[in-house]
Structures are given as C-alpha cells and as structure tokens.
Amino acid sequence: MTVLILTCEEDVTADMVIVHLHDSGVPVVRLDPADLPGGVSLSGEYVHGRFRGHLSAGGRLVSIGGLRSVWVRRPGTPAGRAAQPSPWLTEEAAQALYGMLRGSDARWMNHPDAARQARHKPWQLRLAQRCGLPVPATVITTFPRAAREFAERFPDLVVKPVSGAHPQDPPRAVPTSRVASDADFAAVAFGPTLLQRRIAKRADIRLTAVGERLLAARKATAPDAEPTEVDVRFATSTSPWEPVDVPPRTADAVRAYLCEAELAYGAFDFVEDADGTWWFLECNQSGQFGFVEVETGQPIARTVAEWLARPVPKEETPEVNGARTTAC
C-alpha cells in the first residue's frame, strides 16, 4: 500500500516526512497537481460496477485502489504548468484528480472538503469557542462605526487579514499589527477588517496536532521586546522554541476541535498571558512544522509519517464526506 503526497516541488516539510517513510520501507509517490497534464498522468475506468484508477508521476505508476493515505500538503493549482493553461483546463484536471481520489478508501490528511472549510478564520474562531478554547474579543466588519465602538470597549487592538495572506504570486504573509490609538477606521468600509483585543503575552505557543498526538512548543517573549512586535513570525526575538506540555483542558479542547473540523492535522497558534492561559489565535490545517522540529527536536515529521503509514482498523474508521479520517 502506497502513501500519496500532493505538494509542490520545493517543500522541505514534505521532504522531512518522506525520509521517515523511506526508512520504514513504506512506498511513497509524490506529485504536484500543477503537473497534470504533462508530468503527471491519470486514468480511471468504471466498468461493470467496478472502478480501476491509476496515477503516474516521476516514472512511478500507482493504483488508486492501492493507496493507504493521501497527504494534501501544499499542492499547486491543477494544470497550472500545462502547455496551454486555462481556467477550464484547471477545473477539468481538478475534477478528474480529486474526484478519483475521493473514491478511494485512503485516509486523508486532510480531506479537501474539510481543509476548505477549515481555512475560514471566522469559522475557526466560532469553533474554538464552542470547543472551550479561550478566544480574544474579535470583530470582523465593514462598518466603521462598529469598528470605532469595538475600539472604545477594547482600546488595545491588533489588526490582521481575514484570509491570512496577500493575493500575490507567490503569496506573501501579512503581519498582525497593533492599531494606533488615534485610528479613525474609515478605511474599514473598503474591505472586511478583523480587529482583535491584543493579549499581553509572555510567550507564543505552536501546537502541532497529528491525529491524537499533540506536540507543543513555546517561545518566550523577551522582557524588552518592542511593543509594536506582536507577530512572532516577524519579531526580532532570539528566544528559542522549546518543548512544553499541553495543559489537559487545552488538549481536550484541541482534540474536540479536530474532531468537529474533521481534521487529522492542524498547526494551532496560541499566545500565553501572564496567568498562563493559552489564547487561541488560529489553526492552519497545512501549517509548517519544520522550524519547530529543528529547534526543539520534537519528532513531528516522524509522527506524520507514522500516521500516513499505519493501517486503519475498519471498526475504528468513521467515514466523513465519503473519506476515512481520524476517529473522534
């Protein structure tokens, strides 16, 4: 049985997992949907009530029926590198590839339907609340008046994009920034704006969830940190990421989140306040983990590889959207 990894050509995170799969003797096929058609080929036959499908990439041929798991890591847009790309060809390639894969019995990390839903930040915040994770007071609005009233209630605010990324090629991360005390919020009318109460943090937390396994790391905030540096991705802090235990209540809430979101993998970002409370910021369903593993030595890549490689007992495999996923 083969592990299929859908990702772009340059993906160090995927490389880390593939090393462990090779060491375990687990067959792996890696392909980028952007190479379909061209470097990637497919064929599916529906005859006499049976389905037979095959994928070919890099000189490897794999049966869709022989897939044990599919890791949707960071795939390119189907047909993105075709000789004559077009929206029509992209839709055709996506329908063919993902439509056939949906018909397999493979386990997903993560299923495309669950992943699409999980990207919506407003949905994430509501789900986190329902699961018992503390969420900073937040408003998403195009009403300047609503933004001003929110700022009156919570004078210390940050602003961040609702989607999380700037629409350029390649996508560029947009940092979370503090809101000036004299902001008038008139520009809110020109696009949805996410404002959130700033948590005075003493540390950032990255919690990587792989199935039932939770691996958390903590990066302390320097006492002399610049007040405007609220986004750990752009901070100048030299504090290392260090392994940390997950509080039991947080662990229960995270597992409930994964279950409701139908995710087998999630990279959770929290901030820790002076009282030790972990405040939920977001969950990236395909987030990076290499930087955490390098600094902490946590076996995240190996844990992902083990999840992808293991067989799933039929009696413990609920079906979600027609796909096998993590048990809740």
N, C-alpha and C positions, 0 to 999 in steps of 0.2 A: 504494500500500500504506500502511496506517494503523498508527500506534502507539496502543495502548490502555493507559491508565494507570488502575489501580484504586487509589483513595485517597480519604481523607476530604476534606471541603470545604475545610478550613483546613490546608493543607500547603505551607509555604513552600519546602520542599525540592523538591517536585514542581513548584512554580511556576518555580523556577530552571531546571529541565531543560526545561520547556515553552517557555520563552523561546528557548532554543537550537534546539529543534525547529522552532518557527515561523520563526526566522531562516533555517533551512536549507530551508524550504518543505516540510517533512515533515508530512503530515496527522496530527492528534492528536485522539483522543477520550478525555476524562477522565470517569470516573463512579465513584460510590460504591455498592457493592453494598447498602448500607443503604437506598438509594432504590428498590430492587426488591422489590415492585412499587410503582408510583407515578411518580416522576420518571424512572425507568429502566424500559424495556420490552425484552422479548426474544421471539424466535420462532425455532424450529428445525423443519425439515421433513426427514424421512427417507423418501424415495420412490425406488423402482427402483434401490436400491443407491447412491444419492447423498444427500448432506447439503447443505442450504442453511440458513444461520442468519443472523440479523440482531440487532443491538443498537441501541437508540435512547436517547439521553441528551442533554439540553440542546438539543433541536431537531436533533440530528445523528443520521443513520442510517448504520450501518456494517455491512458484510458480515463475518461471522466468517471467511469464506474469504479476505477481503482484508486480514487482519491480518498485519503483518510481525513484530510483537513485542508482548508483554504485560509491563508493569512492575507487579508486585504490590507496591505501595509501602506504604501503610497503609490498607487497605480496612476499612470498617466491617462490622459483622455483617449478612449478608444479611437483608433485610426488617426491619432494626432501626428504621426510621422508617415502617413500614407503618401504615395507619389502625388496624388491629387486630393488633398484633404477637403472635406466639406462637412457642414452640419448634418447633411443627410447620411453620409458615409459613417460619421461618428455614431449616429443613432442606430444605424444598421449593425455596426460592429458591436456596440454595447448590448443591443437586444440579443444578438447571437451568442456572445460570450457569456454574459451574466445570466441569460435565460437558460442556457445549457447547464451552467454550474449550479443554478438554483434547483435543477432536477436531480442533482447527485445526492448521495447520503453523507457527504462530507460534513465535518464540523467546521464552523466558521469562527474566525477571529478577525473582524467582526462581520456579521451578516450585513450586506449592503443596505437593506431596509432599516435595520437597527442603527447602523452607522449614520445614515442620512438624517434620521430623527435626532440622534444624539449630538449632532453638530449645532443645533439651535440653542443658543445661550439662554434665552428666556425660558425655554422648556427645561433646561438644566437646572436653573435656579428654583423653579417650582418643584421639580422632582426632588432636589436636595432638601428643600423644606419639608416635603411630605415624608422623607426618609429619616428626618431627625437631625440633619446636619445644620449647624448654625450658618445663616447666610446674612451678610451685611445688608442693611437697608439699601434698596436699589429702586431706581425709576428708569424706565425706558420710554421716551416721549418725543413728540414733535411739537408740543405745546410749550412755548417759552414761559408762560405763566406757571405751568405745572413744575417746570424746572426751577423757577425762582422760589416757589413755595417750598419745594423739597429742600433747596439750599438754606432756606430760613430755618427749617427743622433740623437739618444736618449741615452745619456750616463748613465742616471739614470734609471735602468731597474729592473723589477722583473721577476721571472720565476715561472711558475705554470704548473701542469699537464693538458694536453688537456682534459682528461676524468674526472678529478676531484678526483679520488680515486685510491688507491693502490690495485692491484688484489690479495688480501689475504682474508682469511675467519676467522673472519668477516672482511669486507672491512675497511681499515684504511685511514683516511683523510691525504692528503699530503699537508703541509703548503705552502702557497705562500712565496717566499724568495727573498731577494734582490740579484742581480747579482754583483759579485765582479768586481771592475774596471779593474782588470788585467785578466779577464776571456778570454780564447783563443777560446772557443766554438767548439773545435774539436769533443767533445762528441756528438754534435748535430747530427752528421751523423748516430748515432746508434739508433735514435728514434725521432719521431716528438716532437719538443720543442716549447712551447709557451712562447714568450718573450713579455713583455708589459711595456710601459712607466709608471714609478711609479708616481702616483699622490700624491703630498704633501698634505696629508689630515688633516683636523681638526676634522673630525668625520666619523664614519661608519653609514650607513643607511640600515635598513632592512625594506623593504616594502612588506607587505603580501597582495596579491590581492585575493579576494574571489568574483567571479562574478564581479559586478560593484563596490563593496566595496573595498576601499583601506585604509589599516591601516599601518602607517609608524612609525618607532621608530628610535631614534638617540642615538648613543653612542659617546660622545666626546672623542677626543684623548688628553691625558694628555700632558701638555707643556713639561714635562721632559721625555716623552716616549722614550724608547730605539729605535734608528734609524733602527735597524735591525728587529724590530717587525712590520711587515706590514700586517700580517694576524690576523684579530680580533679574530678568533677562538682560537689562541694560545697566545694572548697578555696577559700581566700581569696587564693591566689597571683595576682599581677598579671603574671606572666611570660607573654609571648605564645606562641601556637603558631607554629612556624617550620618551613619545609620541611626535610626531611632525607632523605639517601639510604638506601635499604634494603640492609642487608648481603646479599651474594649468597646465603649459606646460608639466611638467613631468607626471601629471595624465593623460593628453590626450595621451601622447606617450605610457604610460604603457597600457592603455586600447586598443590602436591600436595594440600593441604587442600581447596582449592576444587574440584579435580578429583574427589576422593573424595566430597566433600559434594554434588557436582553443583550447585554454586552459580555464578552469573555475577557476583554482587555479594556483598561481605562487608566489614563495618567491624570491623577487628581492633583490640583493645586490648592493649597491652603495657606493661610497666614496664621501664625500663633501670636496671641496677645499676651499682655503681662500676666494674666491669670492662668495661662497655659491652655486656653480654649483654641481649638483649631477651627477657623472660619473658612467655609467653602468659597472658593472663587470660581472654579470651572473644572470640567472634566474633558480632556482631549481623548477621543476614542482611538486615535492613532498616534499619540504623543511619543516623542523621542525618549529614550531612556539611557542611551549610551553614555552621556556625560555623567549621569548619576552612578552608573556601574563603574566607570573609570575611577571616580573619586572615592567611592565607598567600598568597592569590592563586592557589592551585593550581586548575587547570581541571577540577574534579571533575564539576560539572554538565554541562559541555560533553562530557566523556568519556562520561558516562552517556548523553547524548543521541546521541552518535555510535554507541555500541553499539546502542542501540534502533533507530537509523535504518538501519544498514547491512544489506545483503542477506547471506544466508548461502550460500556455495557448497555445493551438495549433497554433494560429496565430502568436505567438512570438517565435516559436521553429524551427529555421532553422536546417536542417539535415546536419551533417558533417560526412563524412565517414560512413554514414548509422546510425549515433548515434545522439541523442539530446544533445546539448551542450549549452553554453552561447550565448545569442543573441549579434550580432555585430552591 
